Amino acid sequence: MKVLYSTLFIVIADQITKFLVKGGTIPLLNIHVDGMYYGQSINVIGDFFKITFVENPGLAFGIEVGDSSKLLLSLFSLLASIGIFYYFYKSRHQKLIVRLSLAFILGGAIGNLIDRTFYGVFYGYAPIFYGRVVDFFNVDFFDFTILGKTFDRWPIFNIADATVTIGVVLLLIFHKTEPAKDDVSKEEIKSLPVSNEEFSPSQPNNLETSNSLASNVENNIRKEN
């Protein structure tokens, strides 16, 4: 379960970067960050990689949904996070790379769930479960079309989106149903076949056999005398 530290690290890194991009005030900690204005871009590697502040009310990578679906999406994200954690627990005997991929997916799911659930309340623009996800990684990519929409750049995303994608790819590559070799269960050990010849109570031991032979020899001697 130590791989859950990677989940915690992803959630913290995701929320810190979003806070630095969007800005805000935390009175309890006496912290204020101005952040970026909406739509602002900062070139990191020319036009190839930028930091661009946008907000996404829908799915990952800028995939939008209608206003009526926001609540269902937030609740689905909550249930999905619970389901991923349960599956992670059930897979605790899998090898490290599988558990790590699930920890990545869980961290990303929780990161975006925090946005959808609390950001509307924290920033004062929407009730709980109606928040918008903060995105900012803007990467140039070859043109492609999804569901009739053509993109000349990769949809703007965040750390949570990236870790979910990495986790899914790793899971597809390395996932197996067998547990790790050093995690054989006690039930499997108990189910190993046992030789009847080794433990059969009907077979006399060597001492009993020797006593029986000695008794037969003694009886034969008495008869001859």
C-alpha positions in Angstrom: 0.0 0.0 0.0 3.0 2.3 0.1 2.4 3.1 -3.6 -0.5 5.3 -2.3 2.2 7.8 -1.5 2.4 8.4 -5.2 -1.3 9.0 -5.3 -1.0 11.6 -2.5 2.0 13.3 -4.3 0.0 13.5 -7.6 -3.0 15.1 -5.8 -0.8 17.6 -4.0 1.2 18.5 -7.1 -2.0 18.8 -9.2 -3.7 21.1 -6.8 -0.7 23.3 -6.2 -0.1 23.8 -9.9 -3.8 24.6 -10.5 -3.7 27.1 -7.6 -0.6 28.8 -9.0 -2.3 29.1 -12.5 -5.8 30.2 -11.4 -4.7 32.1 -8.3 -6.7 32.7 -5.2 -6.6 33.4 -1.5 -6.3 31.0 1.5 -7.0 33.2 4.6 -6.2 30.4 7.0 -2.7 30.2 5.7 -2.4 33.9 4.8 -1.6 32.9 1.2 -2.6 34.9 -1.8 -1.6 34.2 -5.5 -2.6 36.4 -8.3 -2.4 33.7 -10.9 -3.0 34.1 -14.6 -6.0 35.7 -16.4 -8.3 33.4 -18.3 -6.9 32.6 -21.7 -3.4 33.9 -20.9 -0.5 31.9 -22.4 3.2 31.8 -21.4 5.6 30.3 -23.9 7.8 27.6 -22.3 9.3 26.0 -25.4 8.4 28.4 -28.2 5.0 27.6 -29.7 5.4 23.9 -29.1 4.8 24.0 -25.3 2.9 26.7 -23.5 1.2 27.3 -20.2 -2.3 28.4 -21.1 -5.0 29.0 -18.4 -8.4 27.6 -19.4 -11.2 25.9 -17.4 -13.1 22.9 -18.5 -16.6 22.1 -17.2 -16.6 18.7 -18.9 -14.4 15.6 -19.2 -10.6 15.3 -19.4 -8.6 17.0 -22.2 -11.3 19.7 -22.8 -14.1 17.4 -23.8 -17.3 19.4 -23.0 -20.6 18.3 -21.6 -23.9 20.1 -21.2 -24.8 22.0 -18.0 -27.5 19.4 -17.2 -24.8 16.7 -17.1 -22.3 18.4 -14.8 -23.9 17.0 -11.6 -24.0 13.5 -13.1 -20.4 13.8 -14.2 -19.2 14.9 -10.7 -21.1 12.1 -9.0 -19.8 9.6 -11.6 -16.2 10.9 -10.9 -16.8 10.3 -7.1 -18.1 6.8 -7.7 -15.3 6.0 -10.1 -12.7 7.1 -7.6 -14.2 4.8 -5.0 -14.3 2.0 -7.5 -10.7 2.6 -8.5 -9.6 2.5 -4.8 -11.5 -0.8 -4.3 -9.9 -2.3 -7.3 -6.5 -1.1 -6.1 -7.1 -2.9 -2.8 -8.2 -6.1 -4.6 -5.0 -5.9 -6.7 -2.7 -5.4 -3.7 -0.9 -8.7 -4.5 -0.2 -7.7 -8.1 3.3 -6.7 -9.1 4.5 -3.2 -8.4 4.0 -1.8 -11.9 0.3 -2.7 -11.8 -0.3 -1.2 -8.4 1.6 1.9 -9.4 -0.5 2.4 -12.5 -3.6 2.1 -10.4 -2.2 4.6 -8.0 -1.6 7.0 -10.9 -5.2 6.6 -12.1 -6.5 7.1 -8.6 -4.4 10.3 -8.1 -5.6 11.8 -11.3 -9.2 11.0 -10.7 -9.1 12.5 -7.2 -7.3 15.6 -8.5 -10.0 16.5 -11.0 -12.8 15.4 -8.6 -11.6 18.1 -6.2 -12.0 20.7 -9.0 -15.5 19.6 -9.9 -16.7 19.2 -6.4 -15.2 22.2 -4.5 -13.9 24.8 -6.9 -17.3 26.3 -7.6 -17.8 26.9 -3.9 -14.2 27.9 -3.2 -14.1 30.5 -5.9 -17.8 31.5 -5.5 -19.1 30.9 -9.0 -21.2 27.7 -8.6 -22.7 25.3 -6.0 -21.0 22.1 -4.9 -20.4 19.5 -7.7 -20.7 22.2 -10.4 -17.1 23.4 -10.4 -14.8 23.6 -13.5 -11.5 21.8 -13.9 -8.4 24.0 -14.3 -6.3 23.1 -17.4 -3.0 24.7 -18.5 -0.6 22.3 -20.4 -0.8 23.4 -24.0 1.2 21.2 -26.4 1.5 21.4 -30.2 0.6 18.1 -32.0 -0.3 16.9 -35.4 -3.9 17.5 -36.6 -6.4 14.9 -35.7 -10.2 14.6 -35.6 -12.4 13.2 -32.8 -16.2 13.0 -33.0 -16.2 15.3 -35.9 -14.1 18.0 -34.2 -10.6 18.7 -35.6 -7.7 19.7 -33.3 -4.5 21.4 -34.5 -3.1 21.2 -31.0 -3.5 18.6 -28.3 -6.4 19.5 -26.0 -5.2 21.6 -23.0 -4.7 19.3 -20.0 -3.4 19.2 -16.4 -1.3 16.9 -14.2 -4.3 14.8 -13.2 -5.2 14.2 -16.9 -1.6 13.2 -17.6 -1.3 10.7 -14.7 -4.6 9.1 -15.6 -3.4 8.6 -19.2 0.0 7.2 -18.0 -1.7 4.9 -15.5 -4.1 3.5 -18.1 -1.3 2.9 -20.7 0.8 1.1 -18.0 -2.1 -1.0 -16.9 -2.9 -2.1 -20.5 0.7 -3.1 -21.0 1.6 -4.8 -17.7 -1.6 -6.0 -16.2 -1.9 -9.7 -15.5 -4.4 -11.7 -13.4 -1.6 -13.6 -11.6 -0.3 -12.3 -8.3 3.3 -11.6 -7.8 5.5 -14.7 -7.3 6.4 -13.8 -3.7 2.8 -13.3 -2.7 1.4 -16.9 -2.9 -1.6 -17.2 -0.7 -1.9 -19.6 2.2 -4.9 -21.1 0.5 -2.8 -22.0 -2.5 -0.2 -23.7 -0.2 -2.9 -25.7 1.5 -4.4 -26.8 -1.8 -1.1 -28.5 -2.8 -1.5 -32.3 -3.2 -0.1 -34.5 -0.4 1.2 -38.0 -1.1 -0.9 -40.6 0.7 2.1 -42.8 0.9 3.9 -40.4 3.2 1.1 -39.8 5.7 -1.0 -43.0 5.5 -1.8 -44.1 9.0 -2.4 -47.7 7.8 1.3 -48.3 7.1 3.4 -49.5 10.0 6.5 -47.7 10.8 10.0 -49.3 10.8 10.0 -50.0 14.5 6.7 -51.8 14.4 7.9 -53.9 11.4 11.1 -54.9 13.3 9.2 -55.9 16.4 6.9 -58.1 14.3 9.8 -59.9 12.6 11.6 -60.5 15.9 8.4 -62.0 17.4 8.0 -64.4 14.5 11.6 -65.6 14.7 11.2 -66.2 18.5 8.0 -68.2 17.9 9.7 -70.4 15.3 12.6 -71.1 17.6 10.2 -72.2 20.4 8.4 -74.6 18.0 11.6 -76.2 16.9 12.6 -76.8 20.5 
